[in-house]
Amino acid sequence: MNEYLTRLYRELPDVRRLSLCDKRGTQFTYNIEKRDGEMISCDNFNKNWSCRGYFSKALESLALGGKSCISNSYRDFSTKEPIMTYFYDIGDAWLLFFDFCAEIDGL
């Protein structure tokens, strides 16, 4: 799965980070991301993100029958950049998360 996400990431130039979680919030891949122009894989395997605002928003969307949604903007913990997270439901158990830059005044 990490190899597939790496190939997908190369096709999405505006995406800052890509990861796959189950619907309980547990991450099952590395974070695929770019830092200083280089693509890297950060080991966040088995971390649980269910307490994050973007994750609860994803679950709310699913409960209402949605297959995707985008979070409000927030500051990335590691880079401090304003980002937004988009999720896409890819089956009974999996959610694909895309982080991208949020160019919003005041954040």
C-alpha positions, 0 to 999 in steps of 0.5 A, spaced: 500 500 500 505 504 501 508 503 494 501 505 491 500 511 495 507 513 493 505 513 486 499 516 487 502 522 491 507 523 485 500 524 480 498 530 485 503 536 485 498 540 490 498 535 495 502 536 501 501 529 505 497 522 503 495 517 508 490 511 509 487 510 515 481 505 518 475 508 520 477 507 527 482 512 526 488 508 526 493 509 520 495 503 516 501 506 511 506 511 512 505 519 511 507 520 504 510 527 503 515 532 501 520 536 505 525 541 502 523 538 495 524 531 497 519 526 497 519 522 504 515 517 508 514 518 515 513 512 519 506 514 523 504 507 522 499 504 527 498 512 530 491 513 531 488 520 529 481 519 531 481 525 536 483 530 530 478 535 528 479 533 521 477 525 523 471 527 526 468 531 521 470 525 516 466 521 520 460 526 521 460 526 513 460 518 513 454 518 517 450 523 513 451 518 507 457 522 504 464 519 501 468 525 502 469 532 505 474 537 507 476 540 514 476 547 516 483 550 516 488 548 521 496 549 523 500 543 521 503 540 527 510 539 524 511 545 519 506 550 522 503 551 515 496 552 514 493 546 511 486 543 510 485 535 510 480 532 505 478 525 506 475 520 501 472 513 503 475 508 499 471 502 502 468 499 508 474 500 512 478 505 509 479 512 509 484 516 504 487 523 507 490 528 503 493 534 506 494 540 502 496 548 503 490 552 506 491 559 503 487 563 508 488 570 511 488 570 518 490 563 519 
